[in-house]
Amino acid sequence: MAGMRLALFATFFGSLGCAGSAAPAPELREIRQLTRDGTHAEAYWSFDGKKIILMAQREGDKADQIYELDVAKGSLVRISNGQGKCTCAYYLPDGRIVYSSTHLSGAEPPPRPDRTKGYVWPFFREFELFLREKDGTLKRLTDNDGYDAETTVSPDGKRLIFTSHRAGGMGLYTMAPDGSDLRKVTQRRGYAGGAFFSPDGKWIVYRAFYPKTPEEDAVLERLLTERLLEPTKCHFEIFLARPDGSEEKALTANGKANWAPSFHPDGKTIVFASNMDAKSPGRFSLYAMNVDGSGLRRLTDHDGFDSFPHFSPDGSKLIFISNRNGADPRRDLNIFMADWK
């Protein structure tokens, strides 16, 4: 979603040591590492549970590209064209893939944000959403002078939900897989992103920042003007709503950075990442809670970065991104998989 911008990890995690991982919660068993030799993020299962789609920057890549991992074979193949910068890939039920890329704006990736601005996530206006057919051809789905990314797919494959900077704001939209029937979801002034559908398609869960003070209003205005998100100043909470944006309610209210939520296939559990218990803002752990926000429990206790949790279709496995076991915790981000009790 866009999730965390890989190129900025070196800035944010520069002070982290290479800490080992503590014992996980009882729900997680036998954590094992699936990737090496690169910076990997946003890994999501295919609907048949045989493959994982992800973004990564590996040897030879100038910026993040889209890769596909065959779980049984362990083979990792780049499926994007190597141009520009890519983010936020997700499968449709039939195996087609949606992701965002800047390649139409040039083969070179867009310039990184000025590091004097501190730790920020850039919302590159060049990101457009594409549908990758099974034969590898790409269909452009958006044509908007603004950020279009953080896309996931409804269980029946009939709707895409994504984050877009358009109409003077930054929020959630849905549309058909062919790019038609665009509908605005979130209506409140703020930022909302990283949305996932519930297994029955009746709900969405996402992160949102809705300003409550003049200071937070100023942060939002700077976000929209500079197209830069400051996650340590924007207090993301996890929200639940209907796919049309109705019945919105907050599931967390801790004033920290809560993000990357997704559902267990049973529809009863939501997992997400948060720094609510961290000694510094850059350390994130995995948490789980019931769909009404009750039953909060911590799943990982690694003194570093754990995020982007996503369940296998049968609910027996959880994959996530972590810098555990990395020689350089600023760059060695990999996919890990655990059995789910």
N, C-alpha and C positions, 0 to 999 in steps of 0.2 A: 504494500500500500504505500501512494508511493510510500511506500514504506520508507525505511531508512535509506538515505542516499549513501551508497557504498563509498564513493570517493571522499566523503567527509569523515569516515570513521577514524582516519589517522589524526584528524584534528580533535575529535571528541574523546577518543580513547588513548590519547598520548600519555596520560598519566597512569594508565592501568598496568599493573604487573601481570605476569603470566600465572594467575592463580589456578589451583586445581579446583575441581568441583566437589561439593559436599554431597552427602547422600540425598537422593531425591525423595519426594513424598511417596507414600505407599502406592499411589495410582500408577507411578512410572516404574517400570522394571527393565533391566538390561539395556541401558543406553549404549548405543553404538554409533560410530562415525561413518557417514556414507561418502563424503567428499574430502578432498585434500587439494593443496596447491592452488589456492586462489581465494578470492573474496566472493562469497556466495550469500544470497538472500532471497527472501520471498519464495519459498518452495511450497508447491501445492500439488496434491494428488490428482491423478486422472480419475474419471468416474468409474473406471474398471479396476482401479487399484494397481495397475501394472507399471505406470510411469509417474514421474514427478517433473513438473515444469518449474523452472527457476530462473532468476537473473544472476549473472556472475561476471566478474572480471578476472579472466585467466590469462596465462601467457599469450602474448600476441594481441590481446584486446586493448584498444585505446580507452574504452569505457565499458560500462555494463552492457552485456549482450544476453540473449535468451538461450538457455540450454535445456535439453531434455535428458533426464536420467532414466534408464531402464533399470528398474529395481532388481529384477532377477539376475540380469547380466552384469549390473554395476557399470555399464557403459554410459558415458556422458558426452553428448553431441550438441554442438552449437547449431541452432536452427534459424537464428536471425542472420542478416547478411553482413554483419561485422561493421556496418557503417553507423555513424551517429551514436546515440546513446539510447538504450532500451530499458524498460521497466515494466513491472506489474503484469506478468503473463498468467493466464488461467485457461483451463480446458472447458470446452463445451461437452455435453454428454456424448456426442458423436465423434469426439477426438479432435475436432478442429480447435484452434488456439486463438485467443485474443491477447494482444499486448500493445503497449505504447512505445513509440519510437520517434526520434528526431531526424531520421535519415533523409527525409524529403527536404530538410533545410540544409543539408550538406553532409558529406562523408565524415567530416571531423565532428567530434562531440562538441556541444555548446561549452563555452568557458565556465570554469568553476566560479562560485561566488567569491567575493573578496573576503579573505580570511580574517581581516581586521573586524569584520562584523560578528566574529565569534562563531558559535556552533549554530548553523542554520540549515534548513532543508530547502533547496531551491525548487520552485515550481516553474520549470522551464516551459515557456510559452510555445516552444517548438514541438512539444509532445502531442502527437496525434494518435488516435486509436486505430488499430488494424486488426483485421480478421485473417488468420493464416489458414488457407484451405489445406486439405490433406495432401495435395500435390505440391505444396510449398508456395503457391502463389498468394499474394497479399491483396486484400481489398481494403481500401481506406474507408473508415467508418465516420470519422469526424473531420471537419474543416473549419476550425475555430482558432482565432488568434488568441489562444490562451491554453492553459494546462488542461489536458484530458488524459487521465490515468487512473490507477487504483481500481482496476476493473475486475469484477467477479461475475459469476453466472448463476442464474436461478436453477434449481434442481431439474426442472423440465426443459431447460435450455431455451426458453422463450424470451427471457429478458436478461440484459446486461445491466449492471449497476456500476457506476463509476463516479469519480470526483472531477468536477470541471470548474474552471475559472471563466465564467461568462456572465453576462447580464449584471455586471457590477459586483458579483459576489463569488464565493467559493463554497460549493455545496454538492450534494448528491443528485444524480440524474439516473433515469433508466431509459432504455431504448431496446428495440428489437435487434437481434443479431446482425441484421443487414443494415443497421444504422438508421432505420426509420422509427417513427413514433416516439420522438424524444419527449420525456416528461420530467419535470422538476419534482424532486422528492422533499428535500429539507427546505423549510420556509423561513426559519429564524436567521437573524443576522449573525454570522460567525463563520466558522470553518467546520465542515464535516467530511469524513473520508474513511477509507479502508473498510467498506461495508461488505457484509456477507449475508446471504440468505439462510434462513432456518431450513432444516431438512424437508419440511412440508411446504416451504415457500411462502408461508403466511406472515413471516416476520423478517426484519433485517436487524443486524447488530453492527455498530460502527463506533468510531471515536469522534468526538466533537469538542470544539472550543467555542463557547458562547460567552462573550465578555459580560462581566458583571460590575466592573468599576471603570472610572475614567481612564485609569492606567491601562487596563486591558483593552479598552476601546482604542487607545493609541497604538497598542501592539497590533490589533487587527487591521487598522488603517495602514500601518507600515507593511503588514503582510500583503495586503491587496495591492499596494503601490509598488513595493519592491519585489513582489512575488517570492518572498522568503518567509519561511515559517521558523519561529524560534521555539522549539519544543520545551526548553527549560523555563520559558516565560508563558507559553500557552498551556494551560492546565487542561489536558485532555481528560474527559470522562467517557465512560462507556455508556452508550445509549441503545435502547431497543425501540423499534417502531414498526408499523405496518409498511409494506413496500411503497405505499403512496405517501408516506410521511406522517400519517395520522397515528394517534395514540402513542406519541413519543414520550418516553420516560427514561430518566437516568438510572443506571444500575450501580454506578460508583459515585462517590462524592468525597474523595480524599484530597483533592487539590494537587494531585501529582500528575505524572505523565502516564496515562493508561491508554494502551493502544493494541493494535493487531488482534482484535477479538474474532473468534469463530466458534461455530457450534460443534458439539459432538453429534454424530448421526442419530442418537436417540432423541435429540431435540430437548434434552433436559439440562444439559451442561454447556456452559460457555467457558472457553479458555482465552486468556489474553496475557499481555506483557505489561509490567508496571515497575516503576522505581519507588513504590510506596514505602518499602522497607530498606531502601538502599542508603548507604553511607554517603554516596555522591550521586548526582543526577544521572551520570552515564552508565550506571549499573542497573540492569534490568533482569527481573526474574519472571518465571511463568506462574500464573495463578489460574484457579478454576473457581466457578461459582454457579449457582443455580440460575435459571433463566429469569427469576424474579430478583436477582441480586443477593439472595441469601446464601448461606453456606460457603462463604469465601474461605479458600485455603490456598496456601503457597505450595507450588509443585516442585520448584527447583531452588537451590540455595547456592548456586555458583557465583563466586565473587567476580562477576564480569558481565557479559552480555548474553542473555537468552531471550529470544523473541520469535515472532512469526509462527506460532503453533498452528498445526493443521492436522486433522484426523484423517486416517484412511477411511474409505467408504464403509467398511464393516466395523469401524470404531475400535479396532484392536490395536492400532498403531498410531503413535503421535510423532510427527516430524517437527523439528524446530531448528532455528539457526542459533549458533553459539560460537563464542571465541575460545571456549575451553579447549585444552590440548594444543593451542596454537603457540608456535615459537614467537610470533609477533602478534599479540592480541589486538593490535590496531588494524591488522589486515587479514589475519588468518581466521576468516569466518566460514564455517562449514555447516553442512546439513547433518543433523543427528536424528536418530530414530529410537523410540522407546516403545516397549509394550505397555499397553494401557489396561489396568486392572478394572 
